[in-house]
């Protein structure tokens, strides 16, 4: 399987398994609207946004898969990509999260 085929497969698997209805219910209960729309997005729009984020995250994987990847986020969604090279084989992994609350700390020096 090529890198592009694997990316497409993983995106389709995520889109099939992710519970977008639950995300919409959470957003409705929190009256969480997307910027520029003024309303809670429909499930179709959630799916469209998530798919785009997954594609953007996948673009961060270099062709050599030398421990590459990254993340991108918007509207509560976080898409991440990771790739590497183990035991003579390239691998990659895409993930999709919906975050209601999180904390990220800046790095700190230590002895």
C-alpha positions in Angstrom: 0.0 0.0 0.0 1.4 3.4 -0.9 1.6 6.3 1.6 -1.3 8.1 -0.1 -3.5 5.0 0.0 -2.8 4.4 3.7 -3.6 8.0 4.5 -6.9 7.7 2.6 -7.7 4.5 4.3 -7.0 5.9 7.8 -9.1 9.0 7.0 -12.0 6.9 5.9 -11.7 4.6 9.0 -11.7 7.7 11.3 -14.7 9.2 9.5 -16.6 5.9 9.9 -15.7 5.4 13.6 -15.8 8.9 15.0 -19.1 9.9 16.7 -19.9 13.2 15.1 -23.4 13.1 16.5 -22.1 13.1 20.0 -19.9 16.1 19.1 -22.9 18.0 17.8 -24.9 17.2 21.0 -22.1 18.4 23.2 -21.7 21.6 21.1 -25.5 22.2 21.3 -25.5 21.7 25.1 -22.7 24.2 25.4 -24.2 26.6 22.8 -20.8 26.3 21.1 -20.9 28.1 17.7 -18.2 28.2 15.1 -16.7 31.6 14.3 -18.3 33.4 11.5 -21.5 31.2 11.5 -23.2 32.2 14.7 -24.7 28.8 15.1 -23.8 25.2 16.2 -22.5 23.4 13.1 -24.6 20.6 11.5 -23.1 17.1 11.5 -22.3 17.5 7.8 -20.2 20.5 8.5 -18.4 18.8 11.5 -17.5 15.9 9.1 -16.3 18.3 6.4 -14.1 20.2 8.9 -12.7 17.1 10.4 -11.8 15.6 7.1 -10.0 18.8 6.0 -8.0 18.8 9.3 -7.0 15.2 8.8 -5.8 16.0 5.3 -3.8 18.9 6.6 -2.2 16.8 9.4 -1.3 14.1 6.8 0.6 16.7 4.7 3.0 17.1 7.6 4.3 13.6 7.2 7.5 13.6 5.0 8.1 10.9 2.4 10.9 9.3 4.3 8.8 9.0 7.5 11.7 10.0 9.6 9.7 10.5 12.8 7.7 13.3 11.3 4.2 14.6 11.7 2.4 17.3 13.4 -1.0 18.6 14.4 -3.6 21.1 13.4 -6.8 22.2 15.1 -9.9 24.4 14.9 -13.5 24.5 16.2 -12.7 22.0 19.0 -11.2 19.4 16.6 -7.5 18.3 16.8 -6.0 16.2 14.1 -2.6 14.7 14.6 -0.2 12.7 12.4 2.9 10.7 13.3 5.2 8.6 11.1 8.3 6.7 11.6 10.6 3.9 10.4 10.7 0.7 12.5 12.3 -2.7 11.7 12.8 -1.7 8.0 9.2 -0.6 7.5 7.6 2.8 7.3 4.5 3.5 9.3 2.1 6.3 9.9 -0.8 7.1 12.2 -3.6 9.7 12.0 -5.8 10.6 14.9 -8.8 12.9 15.4 -9.9 14.3 18.8 -12.6 16.7 19.9 -11.5 18.8 22.8 -13.8 20.5 25.2 -11.1 21.5 27.6 -7.3 21.2 27.7 -4.2 22.7 29.2 -0.9 23.1 27.5 2.1 24.3 29.4 5.2 26.0 27.9 8.4 24.1 28.3 10.5 24.9 31.4 14.2 24.5 32.0 15.4 22.1 34.7 18.8 21.0 36.2 
